[in-house]
Amino acid sequence: MKLRSYELVQKGFHLTCTSMFHVDLLLLFQMFADNNLEVHRESLDAIPQQLSTPSRIF
């Protein structure tokens, strides 16, 4: 019976670690997505400035 409870504790610990790891991954992905949005927002803000400044093609 002792071995059984040890296995359960081990499985529970493993599950906790995995879920914590997934949460970390989600947070990392969220940070990356927010950062990406910020970059896109900056580049979108820069487009009207680029359009308003006349650039020579030739």
Secondary structure, 3 states (H helix, E strand, C coil): CHHHHHHHHHHHHHHHHHHHHHHHHHHHHHHHHHHHHHHHHHHHHHHHHHHHCCCCCC
